[in-house]
Structure formats: structure tokens, C-alpha cells
Amino acid sequence: MSRQAISAQRHVLRALTQWPKDTLRPQIQFQDVLRKRFEGGSSGLPEQDQLRQANALYSLLDNRYKKMYPITGSLLRPRSKPTYFTDLVKELEEAPTRSYLDRLWLRVKGIVRIQ
């Protein structure tokens, strides 16, 4: 393996160490799957492609596209339900800390609707 290919592999692995942990699915982590792919050294990709993938990982870590294309205005507040996205973020933050009974209660509330 050439020196540049090892350098590209190190860039990818360094980017994966900075990747945030997924709290919704702690048993399956994105960075662990990609680390297995790149650690073996036999990823089968040319070093130029590995550098491109490392660049893509770094750009996602830096929120480059969120900064380049900011979402403002009516996209975050649809007329049908203006609080949809704030409620979604709230649910995603609360989901990992819910107990079994809380999850069961939410499921029953979703099934039984009083009109």
C-alpha cells in the first residue's frame, strides 16, 4: 500500500473519530460501520477516492452545506402544522431517555383517539 493511500485512510479514520454518536440507535453506529470498511486496508478504493470520501466526511462534520444553504422562513413552518419541526426535534431529544412505560403510553395514545 502506498504512502498516499495510508494518508488517505488516516484522514478518513480521523474524520470518523470526530463523528457524533447516535443516541437513538446506540447498538449501530455509522462510524463503526465505516471504520470496519477502511481499517482493513483492503477497501479496494484508489487513494483519490478515499481522499474524496474523507473530504465529504469533513464537510458534513463542519456543517458546510447547512451554512452554504441556510433554511429560513416558511420552510420550517408549514401552514398545515407550524410547530411540526420543533415538535420533531423535541421528540428526538426525549426518545432515548424514555422508559418502557412511557413508550407504551405513547403507543396507546396513538392507537386510541377520542374524537
Secondary structure by P-SEA (a helix, b strand, c coil): ccaaaaaaaaaaaaaaaacccccccccccaaaaaaaacccccccccaaaaaaaaaaaaaaaaccccccccccccccccccccaaaaaaaaaaaacccccaaaaaaaaaaaacccc
